[in-house]
Every structure is written in structure tokens, then in C-alpha cells.
């Protein structure tokens, strides 16, 4: 294991390498081998960028979609697989324009996105990955989002990047709204309940802490009730468990 910052880590074991990075523009997983995840519903955009292979997406009751890369919109129930080493880039829902379904990426678009991330080599990215450049390139493909109501922007920033445990009533007071009105405004502008966005913020925090100790400690530090709550959230949001992101034998 090699840690370079509290929000970036790299794990290697045998022929498997995982890199995690989180910033204000994006969160990233990269893995040095093919991987498949079960059905899930992520409250964020996801760009699946295989390195040399292709991405496969399966929605309930529909035919599989396969392409050199895919952009998956928030809240879409799906399973996916990458047939090669890959990068999965997660972007908060309000940072890209809304869209009705998955978007296929051509091989050239995938190469440009990987190059922007500094992940164009066969080994994939390291902890020096450039998330801001990756997000900028993704916006060039997907488009620019509409600006958020400043009150909503403040609320989602506080709940997902600053302090997921801060009471909604406190945030509502800061923007001169009632708590119910703030929740309704977030759902109207973002399309996702504030409580679900909070859980996404907690999950990112827990994953960032995984290499430093037991899963139960990461769960507690991120504000989950217990390890089981963290595991359920991970399966619901990213289709895999926290244990799948750790070396074999880790608790």
C-alpha cells in the first residue's frame, strides 16, 4: 500500500492493483484487471473507461449495451463490466447536464479522457491522476450543466464534500429556508433526495479511509451506523462491497 494523501491511495497484491482518488470535481476507481459489478443505482454520473477492452452495461429487461466506453446517468439501475483494466470516473449529478440514458463513447473519446487523467498507459493511472483535467474533458463530451440555485449548491457542497453529519436544519438556516423547503428544492434541482446524496458523501469518505484500518472503523468514521450499513450502501450505490476493494485477508 502507498498513501500520498488522505483522499488518494493505491493497493497492490499479486496481479491486482487498485487506485482510488477523490477531489472536488470527481471520484475515481481504477483497476488493473477486468471486473464486473452487480446491479446498482448510483446517485452520480459514471464514466466507464476500459483500457484496451470495452464496457458492457445491462439494464433490467433490456438488451446489453457494449461500447469502447460508456457514460451512465445518475439513478439508472444497471450492472456493468469492463473486459480489460479500466478507469471508472464518478461525477456528482449536478456537474453534468441531465440525460435520459447511457451514452456510448467511441475509442477516440475514451483515449482522450484517459490521456486527460494521465492514465493512457496500459498500467492505468497512479495516485498522480488529474481529476480536474478528466472532468474538463468529460464536459467537452457530455456538455455543460445548468447552474444550480446558490442555496442548493451550498447544501449539496456541505452534505457531500464538507460534513455529511451537519444537520439539515443548520444548512437550511444558513440559506434562509425551512428544512422541508430545502429538501424539496434539492430534489427539484438535482433530481436526487438530499439524504441519498449524504450517503454518497459518506461512502466516498469511508472508501478513502479503507487502507488505513478495518472496514468497521472506516464505517464509523464516515458516519455509518455500523459495517453492515456501509456494506449495504456500497452494494446499492456501486454494486460491490468494501471488502472487494481491499487486499485478501484484510478485516
Secondary structure, DSSP 8 states (H G I E B T S, - for coil): -EEEETTEEEEEETTEEEEEEE-SS-EEEEESS-EEEEEE--SEEEEEEESSS-EEEE-TTS--EEESEEEE-TT--EEEEESSSEEEEEEEGGGS---SS-EEE-HHHHHHHHHHTT--STT---TT--HHHHHHHHHHHH-------HHHHHHHHIIIII-TTS-HHHHHHHTT--HHHHHHHHHHHHSS-HHHHHHHHHHHHHHHHGGGS-HHHHHHHHT-SSHHHHHHHHHHHHSS-GGGGS-TT--
